[in-house]
Amino acid sequence: MLAVFLVTFPFFALIAAGYGAARARVLPLDAIPGLNTFVLYFALPCMLLRFGAGTPIGQLLDGSVALIWGLSALAVVAGVVVFTRNARIGWNDGAFGALVAAFPNTGFMGVPLLVALLGAQAAGPIIITIAFDLVVTSSLCIALSRLDGVGGGGAAQHGPRQAARQALRGVLVNPMPWSILLGVLLSAARWRLPGPVERTIAMLADAASPVALFTIGAVLARSALLARGHGASAAVAAAMGTRSDVPPKAPLADVLPVVLVKLLAHPLLVWALGQGAIGLGLPLSSSALVVIVLVAALPSASNVSMLAERFGADNGRIARTILWTTVATFFSFPLAVGLLR
């Protein structure tokens, strides 16, 4: 267990550094979107491209991994939507609660962490999970979020079909699926990029891990600062007897179940489905199963908070879920690694 902590500690230390820098305003909050842009559009696509191009094509097209991951993701989405909707949580908040429970922080955190723990052979299953979550899980949850007609104009104007088109546009302009596809094509053709291009991609890829982890911490700190500012505004409005447009803080009962689903139910479900698939004779290797179980044990993806804000969901609830899962993973993730090993 100590050996696992020694590997994982620098990753969480970088997240803590980003959090501290943003909370202390050493890193201006206005600079955080720039860091996100660098990671999302430059560094992370180059890292995925390099891993994809260097991974055997059979690992990138592993249907068993895609099946197990897909079934577990869909089950988590369905379960969270069904069991968390109540008088406070409609389709919009329920759908993004399901997304934050089913979508791990694989790109920013999982790729460098799992490759450091398990070696480069972990890249293939990881890339499959990223592709599924970007294309299927996110699009499904965005479509579900429109079922109660949030945003005015009725469900016909803002319904699942329009949301699905918006999600598809989001996938098309997201460089990560394209970098994964290009990596798959390079792997299948066994092509190598020209030397200067390959070295440029390698430099950007090497920057992905530290900048992404630092940015996760900064994003979490910004969410906390904005939530505190909103709370202060609400208190002032109450003292003055005026109405506040700031939504109330999400109660514990709306956050804790989603955290438990993300860190406990999701990895256990992936493990159970994987064991069942192996028992039925599906060609799923034990090493690939370990990788996707650990992917499921990662904290929630930080970009879900931006999606929730864009679609008018309760971003405070989503941000608290991301923060709690990230903090808890410092302890739970090494435990999961130790159990699987």
ROTIVO-506761 format. One record per residue: residue in one letter; y negated, z negated, x of N, C-alpha, C in turn. Coordinates in steps of 0.1 Angstrom, whole numbers, plus 5000, padded with zeros to 4 digits. Example, Ala and Ser with C-alpha at 12.3 -4.5 7.8 and 13.67 -1.06 7.14 Angstrom:
BEGIN
a505749225132504549225123503349225132 s502249295128501149295137500049215129 
END
This chain:
BEGIN
m501250005008500050005000498750005009 l498849925020497649925029497350065034 a498450135038498250275043497550365033 v497850345020497250425010495750385008 f495450255009494050215008493250265020 l493850275031493150325043492750475041 v493650545034493250685031492250705020 t492450625009491550634998490150575000 f490050475008488850395010487650485013 p487750575023486550655026486050735014 f486950785005486550864994485750774984 f486150654981485450574972484150514979 a484250504992483050455000481850564998 l482250684999481250794997480650794983 i481550764973481050754959480050634958 a480450524964479550404964478250434971 a478350504982477050544989476150624981 g476650724974475850804965475250714953 y476050624948475550534938474450454943 g474650394954473650304960472350384963 a472450504968471350584972470450614960 a471150654949470450684937469850564930 r470550454930470050334923468850274931 a468850294944467750244952466550344953 r466750464947465850574947465550634961 v466550604970466450674983466750814981 l467650844972467850984967467151004954 p466151084953465451104940466351154930 l466151104918467051154907466851304904 d465651354907465451494905466251584915 a466751524926467551594936468951604932 i469451524922470851524919471351664913 p470551724904470951854899471151954911 g470351944921470452034933471852014940 l472151884942473451854948474651914939 n474551894926475551944917475652094918 t474552164919474552304920475252354933 f474952284944475552324957477052304956 v477452194951478952164950479652264941 l479052284929479652364918479652514922 y478652564927478452704929478752754943 f478852664953478952714967480152644973 a480152514975481152444983482452434977 l482552394964483852374958484552504955 p483852614951484552744950485152794963 c484452764974484952804987486152724990 m486152594987487352514990488552564982 l488352594969489452634961489952774965 l489052864969489352994974490252984987 r489852894996490552875008491952825006 f492052714997493352664994494252764986 g493652834977494452934970494953044978 a494153094987494553204996495653155006 g495653025009496552975019497852915013 t497952924999499152864992500052984988 p501352964990502253064985502153094970 i502253224967501953274953502853204943 g504053174947505053104938504452964933 q503852894942503252764938502052774929 l501352884931500152914922500552964908 l501753014907502153064894503352984889 d503352854891504452764887504352744872 g505152804864505052794849505452654845 s506352584851506752454847505552354849 v504852364860503652274862502652304851 a502352434848501452464837501852414824 l503152424821503652374808503552224806 i503952154816503952004815502451954815 w501652014823500251974823499552014810 g499852134805499252174792499652094780 l500952064779501451984768500851844769 s500751784780500151644781498651644778 a497951744783496551754780496251774765 l497051854758496851884744497251754736 a498251684741498651564734497651454735 v497051444747495951344749494751374740 v494351504740493251544731493551514716 a494751554712495051524698495051374695 g495751294704495851154701494451084701 v493651114710492351044711491451084699 v491451214695490651254684491151184671 v492451174669493051124657492750974656 f492950904667492950754667491550694670 t490650764674489350704677488250744667 r488450844659487450874649487350764639 n486050724636485850624626484450644620 a483850544614482550554607481450594617 r481650544630480650574640480950704648 i482150734649482550854657483050964649 g482251074648482651194641483351284650 w483451414646484151514653483451534667 n482151534667481451564680481751454690 d481551334687481851224696483351214699 g484151234689485551224691486151324700 a485551454699486051554707485651534722 f484451494724484051464738484751344744 g485051244735485851134740487251174744 a487751274736489051324740489051404753 l487951484755487751554768487651464780 v486851354778486751264790488051184793 a488951184782490251114785491251214791 a491051344788492151444793491751514805 f490451514809489951594820489651514832 p490551514842490351434854489251494863 n488751414872487751464882488551534893 t489251634890490151704900489351784910 g488351854906487551934915486751854925 f485951764921485051694930485851594938 m486851534932487551424939489051444942 g489751504932491151514933491651604945 v491051724946491451814956491451754970 p490351704975490351654989491151524990 l491151444980491951314981493451344981 l493951424972495351444971495851534983 v495051624988495451695000495551605012 a494551505013494651415024495851325023 l496251285011497451205009498751275010 l498851395004500151465003500251585011 g499151635017499251755025498851875017 a498751995024498252115018499152165007 q500452125007501352174997500952124983 a500052024982499651974969498652064962 a498052164970496952244965497452324953 g498652384953499152474943499152404929 p499852294927499852224914498452184910 i497552144920496252094916495452214910 i495552334917494752444912495252484898 i496452474895496952504881496352414871 t496252284874495652184865494152214863 i493452244874492052284873491852404864 a492552504866492452624858492652594843 f493752524840494052494826492852414820 d492452304827491352224821490052294819 l489752384828488452464827488552564816 v489652624814489752734804490152684791 v491252594790491852564777491252424772 t491452324780491052184775489552174771 s488752224780487252214777486952304765 s487452424764487152514753487552454740 l488852394740489352334727488452224723 c488052134732487252014728485852054723 i485252154730483952204725484152264711 a485152334708485352394695485552274685 l486352174688486552064679485251984676 s484351984686483151904685482251964674 r482452094670481552164661482152144646 l483252084644483752074631482952004621 d482051904625481251844616479851904615 g479652024621478352094619477252024626 v477451964638476351894645475351994649 g474051954648472952034653472252104642 g472552084629471852144619472352284616 g472052334604472352474601473752484595 g474552374594475852374588476952414597 a478152394592479252424600479452574602 a479052654593479252794595478452854607 q477252794609476452844620476852784633 h477252654633477552584645479052544644 g479852624639481252594638482152624650 p483452604649484352624661484252754667 r484052864659484152994664482953024674 q481752974669480552994678480752904691 a481252784689481452694700482452754710 a483552824705484452884713483852994721 r482953074715482253174722481353114733 q480653004730479852934740480752884752 a481952834748482852784759483352894768 l483653014761484053124769482953174778 r481753174773480653214782480553114794 g480752984791480652884802481752914812 v482952954808484052984817483653104826 l483053204819482753324827481753314837 v480753224835479753204845480053084855 n481153024852481552914862482252984873 p481852954886482453024897483852974901 m484252854896485552794900486752874895 p486752924882487953004878487953134886 w486853194889486853314897487253294911 s486953184917487353154930488853134931 i489353064920490853044919491553184918 l491053264909491653394907491653484920 l490453474927490453554940491353494950 g491553364950492453304959493953344956 v494253354943495553394939495853534943 l494853624941494953764945495153784960 l494353704968494553714983495953664987 s496353554980497753504983498753604980 a498653664968499653764964499753884973 a498553934977498454044986498654015001 r498653885004498753845018497653905027 w496453905021495253955028494553835034 r493853865045492953775051491553835051 l490553745049489153785049488753815063 p487653895065487153925078486753795085 g486853785098486553665105485253595102 p484053665103482853595099482753545085 v483353615076483353575062484253445060 e485453455067486353345066485753215072 r485053225083484353115089483253055080 t482553145074481453095065482053025053 i483153075047483753005036484352875041 a484852865053485452745058484352635060 m483152675064482052585066481652525053 l481452605043481152565029482252475023 a483452515025484652435020484652295027 d484352285040484352155046483252065041 a482252125036481152045030481451995016 a482452055009482652024995483051874993 s483951825001484451694999483351585000 p482651565011481651465012480551475002 v480051595001478951614992479351594977 a480551634973480951614960481151464957 l481751394966481951254963480651174963 f479751204972478351144972477651174958 t477851304954477251344941477751264929 i479151244929479751164918478951034917 g478850964928478150834928476750844923 a476050944927474650964923474550994908 v475451074903475451104889475750974881 l476650894885476950774878475750674878 a475050674889473850584890472750634881 r472550764881471550824872471850794857 s473150804853473550774840473250624837 a473550534846473250394844471750364843 l470950434851469550414851468850464838 l469350584834468850634821469250554809 a470450494810470950414799470050284798 r469750224810468950104810467450134805 g466950254809465650294804465650314789 h466750374784466750394769466850254762 g467650164768467750034762466449964762 a465649974773464249914773463349974763 s463450104761462650174751463050124737 a464350104734464750054721464249914719 a464249834730463749694728462249684725 v461549774732460049774729459849824715 a460549924710460349974697460649864687 a461749784689462149674680461049574680 a460449534692459449434692458149474685 m457849604685456649654678456949694664 g458149674660458549704646458549854642 t458749934652458750074650460250124652 r460450244647461750304648462050364661 s463150344667463550404680464550514677 d464350624685465350734684466450724694 v466450614702467550584711468750534704 p469950594706471150554700471550414705 p472150334697472650204702473750214713 k473850114721474850114732476250124726 a477050204731478450224726479150084727 p479850044716480549914717481749924725 l482249814730483449804739484649874732 a484749854719485949904712485950064712 d484750124714484750274715484950324729 v484950234739485050284753486350244759 l486750124757487950074764489250144760 p489450184748490750264745490750394752 v489650464754489550594761489850564776 v489350464781489550424795491050404797 l491750334788493150304790493950434788 v493550514779494250644778494150724791 k492950734797492750814809493650754820 l493650624823494250574835495650534833 l496150514820497450464818498350564810 a497850594798498650684789498750824795 h497750884800497751024805498751034817 p498650954828499650974838501150944834 l501250844825502650804820503150924812 l502350984804502751094796503251214804 v502451244815502751354824504151324831 w504251204835505551164842506751174832 a506551124820507651134810508051274807 l507051354804507351494801507951574813 g507451534825508051594837509551554839 q509851424837511251384838512051444828 g511551464816512351534805512551674809 a511551744814511751884818512751894829 i512751804839513751814850515151794844 g515251694834516551664828517051784820 l516151864815516551984807516852104816 g516652084829516952194838515752284841 l514552254837513352334841513152334856 p512752444862512552444877511252374881 l511152244879510052164883510452074894 s509852084905510152004917509551864916 s510251774922509751634921508451614928 s508251694939506951684946505851734938 a506051844930504951894921504751804910 l505751734905505551634895504751514900 v504951474912504151364918502651404918 v502451524922501051574923500351564910 i500951624899500251634887500151494880 v501151404883500951264878499751204884 l499551224897498451164904497151224900 v497151354897495951424891495551354878 a496551324870496351254857495751114859 a496151054870495650914873494250914879 l493651024881492251024886491250984875 p490050944879489050904869488551034861 s487851004851487351114843486351204850 a486351334847485451424853483951394850 s483051394860481651364858480951464850 n481451594850480651694843480851684828 v481751604823481851584809480651524803 s479951444811478751384806477651484804 m477551584813476551694811476851774798 l478151804796478551874784478251794772 a478551664772478251584760476751584757 e475951574767474451574765474051714759 r474651824764474251954760474551974745 f475751914740476151934727475751824717 g474951734722474451624713475351514710 a476351494718477351384716476751254722 d477451144719477051014724477251004740 n476251044747476451054762476550914768 g476050814762476150674767477650634767 r478350664757479750634756480550704767 i480250834769480950914778480650864792 a479350834795478950794809479650664812 r479750564802480350444805481850464808 t482450554801483850584803484050634817 i483250724821483350784835483150674845 l482150594843481850484853483050384854 w483550344842484650244842485950304849 t486250424845487450484851487350504866 t486150544871485850554885486050424892 v485450324887485550194894486950144893 a487650154882489050104881489950184889 t489750304892490650394900490750344914 f489650274919489750224933490950134934 f491350064924492549974924493750044918 s493550114907494750174900495350294908 f494550374914495050494920496050464932 p495650374942496550334952497850274947 l497750204936498950144929499850264924 a499250364918500050474913500750554925 v499950564936500550634947501750554952 g501550424953502650344958503950344949 l503750344936504850344927505550484928 l504850594929505450724929506150744943 r505650694953506350704966507550614967 
END
